[in-house]
């Protein structure tokens, strides 16, 4: 079992940066793909990024590609989402979750087993 806890959310002006962290308890963290999703008000939760269990591969949605990067530190049981050039439309609650499959297959909510409570990111003009 890998139970994620997100942190690092907050308010930032458009064009700014934030780094989200996902700390996960459980001795099997390094064997799971980790992913980030987000949910904006009135919208469905959407896939943002996923990273392979060793960190050598990442998959990002088209809406964040070139602006966001995902990394992980298995020694710290932590995954990160670095968000640069933030836009108003990035405003959402961001969730971290764990997926037991290859990261290239972990793009839908159904593939993820354990979810964090979410952290709010608000981008203002």
RAPEHU-V359054 format. One line per field, one symbol per residue. psi: psi as a letter, one per 30 degrees, with the letter a starting at -180 (. if undefined). A space follows every 50 residues. Layout:
psi->???
//
This chain:
psi->kjjlkllflakllkfallkkkjkklkfgefgkkklklljlkgllkkkell klffgfklkkleffkfeklklljffghklljkjlhkleffklkkkklkkg lkfffifleffkekkaflkkkkkl.
//
